[in-house]
Amino acid sequence: MGITSSDVISLSQARANLSELADQVKAGAEKIITKNGESYVAIIDAQRLDYYHQLERERIHLLLIDGASKGLEDVAAGNVKDAQPTLAAIKRRRAGAAG
């Protein structure tokens, strides 16, 4: 569903018509509220917001799985290094910066 010009409303109009806007949003519309002529906030259905949050969590999980897969490929290919020298160097830098 695209946003049309009727879905862009000034903050003062939104204040005056909030109940009507809420009914339109519940029916499937999405509204963009402007302030001083610039996009300010959006009004969307609460269930749609939950869905968007679920999609974002799933995207994060997929990125983590992809990173783990690439790490396992590196291990299988022998592209590994001992982390101890790097961790020690980080600790030395932090200690030097703190002192």
Backbone torsions as a table, in degrees:
resi	resn	phi	psi	omega
1	MET	NA	127.0	-179.7
2	GLY	-90.7	163.1	176.6
3	ILE	-92.1	130.3	177.4
4	THR	-108.8	172.0	-179.6
5	SER	-61.1	-28.4	178.7
6	SER	-74.0	-11.4	177.8
7	ASP	-91.2	-2.3	178.8
8	VAL	-105.8	119.1	-170.8
9	ILE	-133.3	141.7	177.1
10	SER	-72.2	157.3	-179.7
11	LEU	-60.3	-38.9	179.7
12	SER	-65.9	-38.7	176.5
13	GLN	-65.9	-39.5	-179.9
14	ALA	-63.3	-42.2	177.7
15	ARG	-58.9	-42.9	-175.9
16	ALA	-72.8	-24.9	-173.2
17	ASN	-126.7	32.4	-173.1
18	LEU	-60.4	-43.0	-179.0
19	SER	-61.9	-44.4	178.5
20	GLU	-64.5	-41.4	178.0
21	LEU	-62.5	-42.0	179.4
22	ALA	-61.1	-41.1	177.7
23	ASP	-63.7	-40.9	178.9
24	GLN	-65.3	-40.9	179.7
25	VAL	-66.4	-42.6	178.4
26	LYS	-61.5	-28.6	179.2
27	ALA	-82.8	-2.8	174.9
28	GLY	123.2	-9.6	180.0
29	ALA	-76.6	158.7	170.0
30	GLU	-123.0	137.9	-175.7
31	LYS	-120.2	140.3	174.0
32	ILE	-107.3	125.0	178.1
33	ILE	-99.8	130.8	179.8
34	THR	-106.4	153.0	174.9
35	LYS	-135.9	124.9	-176.5
36	ASN	55.8	36.5	176.8
37	GLY	79.3	0.6	-179.1
38	GLU	-112.9	148.7	174.7
39	SER	-55.6	135.6	-175.1
40	TYR	-123.3	-59.0	178.4
41	VAL	-145.6	167.7	176.4
42	ALA	-122.3	150.2	173.6
43	ILE	-114.2	121.0	176.7
44	ILE	-134.3	161.6	178.4
45	ASP	-62.4	140.9	-178.0
46	ALA	-60.6	-37.8	178.0
47	GLN	-66.0	-36.5	177.6
48	ARG	-67.6	-39.1	177.0
49	LEU	-62.0	-43.7	176.2
50	ASP	-58.5	-41.7	178.9
51	TYR	-62.9	-44.7	178.2
52	TYR	-60.4	-41.2	178.3
53	HIS	-65.0	-39.9	177.4
54	GLN	-62.1	-43.6	177.9
55	LEU	-60.4	-40.8	179.6
56	GLU	-65.4	-41.7	177.3
57	ARG	-62.4	-42.3	179.3
58	GLU	-64.3	-39.1	177.8
59	ARG	-62.6	-42.6	178.0
60	ILE	-62.2	-43.4	178.8
61	HIS	-61.5	-42.4	178.9
62	LEU	-63.7	-38.6	177.2
63	LEU	-64.7	-40.4	178.0
64	LEU	-64.7	-42.4	178.6
65	ILE	-63.5	-41.5	178.7
66	ASP	-62.3	-43.7	178.4
67	GLY	-63.1	-41.7	178.4
68	ALA	-65.0	-39.9	178.9
69	SER	-62.7	-43.6	178.7
70	LYS	-64.2	-38.4	176.9
71	GLY	-63.3	-42.6	178.2
72	LEU	-65.3	-36.8	175.9
73	GLU	-63.1	-41.1	177.5
74	ASP	-62.1	-43.8	179.1
75	VAL	-62.1	-45.5	-179.7
76	ALA	-62.7	-33.0	-179.5
77	ALA	-85.2	-3.6	179.8
78	GLY	81.5	12.7	178.7
79	ASN	-85.7	70.2	-176.9
80	VAL	-131.5	156.3	175.2
81	LYS	-137.8	154.3	175.7
82	ASP	-71.9	126.9	-177.2
83	ALA	-78.7	-18.2	-173.9
84	GLN	-58.1	-46.9	178.8
85	PRO	-61.0	-39.3	179.0
86	THR	-66.8	-43.3	178.4
87	LEU	-63.0	-39.9	178.6
88	ALA	-64.2	-41.0	178.3
89	ALA	-63.5	-40.4	177.7
90	ILE	-62.5	-44.8	179.7
91	LYS	-62.0	-39.9	179.3
92	ARG	-64.8	-42.2	178.8
93	ARG	-63.2	-42.5	179.4
94	ARG	-64.7	-40.9	-180.0
95	ALA	-65.7	-38.5	178.4
96	GLY	-68.0	-37.1	-179.7
97	ALA	-72.3	-31.3	-178.4
98	ALA	-77.5	-25.7	-174.3
99	GLY	-94.9	NA	NA
